[in-house]
Amino acid sequence: MPQPAPMITKDGRLAYEAAGDPGAIPLIFLHGIGGAARAWRHQLATFGDRFRAIAWDMPGYGGSAPLARVSIAALADALQQFIEQLGATRPILVGHSIGGMIVQKWLEQSPKLARAVVLAQTSPAFGKADGDWQKSFIAARLGPLDRGETMRSLAPSLVKELVGDNPDAEGMELARACMGSVPEASYRAMMLALIGFDQRSTLKDISVPTLLLSGSKDNNAPAPMMAKTATYIPSAQYVELAGVGHLANLERPEAFDEALGKFLDSVVAKHRCLRNDHASQQDDRRE
């Protein structure tokens, strides 16, 4: 995996890494519960030549201060503040796992502010707080911490459970490093924030170009569920990466970047077309 040297800085309360021309189209990456801004370094290197590629440390991660109270809605508010602090006009957002949930909630609040979105290995709902699957999911992830394990000691097994076939060795090393460095309090808070999340009724209202990206071996955001989700979003594109688990951008960075790149090409081409049409209409008015 390439090792770029992206700018690492803070903006308000949130830390982030960035690469590319500050005047280019903003491309913002949001990591999952076990991630960090640095989990996106391969993508920053790939897309920094065409975009202002930015990866945040979610509140409570890396150099970013935690929220007083954690919920998906509060995280969406933090995302809006981050976008405003960056001065990012009409960004393209790439949200992985809980990052994708944050993007969905943000879209409900700000439906016209994004140029496009990518929902990578995420879900439109977590379900009932008292559901058997939900309770067992939370217990399986928080139980070891309750018994005295640490994020660092759990990182190897947690990452192994998440990935699919033949993952990239360097990507897995980075995944374990990110998972092991997550503050326990943040991990617990983010897990509990999932409870009750449900944006299924708002999928039909997503009006910007959208890519849903899944992995065929992903047990947390199963491919069939994501494929079905795509049918509820107008004009959504769906791509499934064969053999990939829940950490596609780290497991198969080249495949992830190829799928993302094709979508970004289509978004930029559409933007140019609309801009040219607008310029042509203005020229017609002057004649």
N, C-alpha and C positions, 0 to 999 in steps of 0.2 A: 504494500500500500504506500502511495506517495506520502511524504512527510512535509507538507507545506508549512510555511511560517506565517499564518494569518495574524492579523492584528488582534490582540487581546486587550479589551478595554472595558470600561464600565459606562453605562449611560443611566443616570439616576440610580436606581437601586438594583438594576439588572446588569449582570456581566454578559459579554458575548464575544464571539470570535467572528472575524469578517475577512473577506478577500474580494478584490475587484475594484472597479472604478466607482467612486461614490456617486457619480452621476448616472450610472446604469440602472436598469430596472431592478428594484429590490426583490431578492429571492430569500425568504426567511424560513429557516428550518427549526422545527420544534421537536425535541427529543421525547423519549418515553420515560417511564418511572425509573428505570435502571440506567438512564443515559446521562448525557451532559453535552454541552456545546461541542466539546472535542470529538464526540462520536461522529460528527458530520465532517471531519477534516478532509476525507476523501472527496466529498461532494463540494466542499469549498474550493478545493484544488481544481476539480473538474469544471465547475461552472463559474468560477471567479473571472474567467477570461471574457465572459459575455454578460454577466450579471453582477450586481452588488450582492454577493452571497453572504448571508448573515446567519449565524446559529446562536440562539440564546441559551444561557443557563436559566432554566426554569426557576421561579422563586423558590428559595431554599436549597438550591444546587450551586456548586462551584462558588463563584464570587457574588452570587445574587442573594440578597436578604430574603428570609422567609416571610410569608404573609402572616398577618395576625390570626386569620381564620382561613382555612383552605377549603375551597370548593371549586368545581369546574367553572361556575359563574365568576368567582373571584379571580381565577386564573385567566379567564377571558378578558376581564377588566384590565388585568396586568398586561396582557398582550396588547390591548388597545393603547395603553400608556406607553408601552415599549415602541410601538409603531409611531406614535406621535413624537416621542423623544428622539427617535432616529430621523424624523422628517421623511419617512418612507411613504411616498405617494403611490397608491394603487399597487401594493406589493403582491407577489405570488407567494402563497404560504404552503409549506410542506410540513404536515403534522403526522408524526409517527405515534401510534398507540394512544396514550393519554394526550399527546400533542395533537392528534387528530380530533379527539373529543373537544379539546380547547378550541380548535379551529371551528368546529361545528357550532359551538355555543357562541363564539365571536361572530360568526356569519349571521346568526339569528339577531344579534344586536346591531350589526353593521353590514347589512346584506349587499351594499353596493361599493364598499371600500376596497375590496380585493380585485385584482386583475384576473386571478385564477387560483384554484386550490388543489392540493394533492392530499388525499386521505389515505395514508399508508398504514396498512395492517392495524386498523382501528375498528371501532364499532359505533353504531348510532345509539346504543343503549347498553347499560350494564344490568339492569333489571331490578327486581324487588329486593329491598334490604333484608327481608326475612326469607328470601328464596333459598332452597337447599344448595343449589349450585353456587350462588353468590356467597353464602356462608362458608362453604367448604373452600372456595377460592381464596377468600380472605384469611381463613384459618391456616391454610397450607403455607401462605406466604408470611404471615405474622407469627405463627406458632413457634418456629425456630428462634426468632428473636426473643419471644417471651421466655424461652428455655435457656437463654444465655448466649446464643450464637451472636455473631457480629456480621455486619454487611460484608466485611472483608473475608471472613471465614465462609460465608454463604455464597459469595460471588461465583466461584467455579461451578458449583452445582446448579445455581439459578440460571446461569448462562447456558449450561449444557442442556437444561430442560427446554430452553427457548428455541434452539437452533435446529436446522434441518440437516440435509445431506452435505457432506464435504465442505464445511464452511472455511472461509479464508483464515489462515492461521494468524496473520497479523490483525485481522479484524476481530478475531476472538480474544486476542490478548488485550486489545483496546476495550472490548466489551466487558471483560472481567475487571479491568482497571476502573472503568466508569462505574460499574455496579458496586465494586468494593469501596468506592469513595463517596457513595451517596450517604448523607447523614441519616442515621436511623430515624430521627424524628420526621424528616422529610419523607422518607419511604413510607412510614406508617401513615402520615397525613394524606399522602397521595393515594394510597390504597383505599383509605376510608372515604376519600372524595369521590371514588367511583360509584359508591352506593347510591342508587336512585337516579343515576344519570340516564336520561332518555330524551333523545332528539329525533326520534322516528317521525313524529308528526311534522317536523320542519324540513325534512329532506326535500319535499316537493317544492319548497320555496328557494332552494339554492339555485341562483340564476347566473352564476359565473361558470366559466369552463372548469370542469372537475375531472380529476383522474382518481380512480380507486385502484390501489395497488396492493395485491395480496401475495402470500406465499402458500404454495400447495401443502406444505407441512406445518403450517402455523396452527397451533392448537388454541392460542389465545384469541385470535381474530380469524376464525376458520374461513377459508376461501369461499365455500358455498354461501356463507352469510354475507360476505362482502360482495359477491356477485349479485345476490338478491338486493342488497342495499343500493347497488348501482342502478337497478331498474326503477327506483323511486326518485332518482335525481334527474331532472331534465337534461338531456344531451350529455350525460356522464359517459366517460370512457372507463373501461375495466381492463386491467392487465393482471395476469396471474403468473408468478415466477415459479417454475417447476423445481421441486426439491428444496425450496427455501422455507425456513421457519419464520420466527417472529422478528428477526433482526436483519432484514434484507440488506440494508445499506452497509452493514458490517460483514454479513455472511457472504454476499455476492455483490461487492461494490460495483463491479463493471456492469453486471446485468441490471442492477438498480439504476445506475446512471444512464444506461442506454434507454430504459423505459421512460425515465424522467425526462431525458433529453428530447425524445421524440414528442412528448407532450408539450414541453416548453417551446419547441420549434413551431408547433401548431398554434400555440397561444401568441407567440411573437408575430407569426405570419398574419394571423387574424387582426392583430393590433395595427400592423402596418397597412393592411387593406382598408381598415376603417379610417385610419389617419389620412390615407391617400384620397379616399372617397370624400372625406370632409374638406380637404384642401381643394379638390376638384369642384365641389359645390360652392365654395367661397369664390373660386375663380369665375364660375358661371354667373354669380351674382354681380361681380364687378363689371362684366361685359354688357 
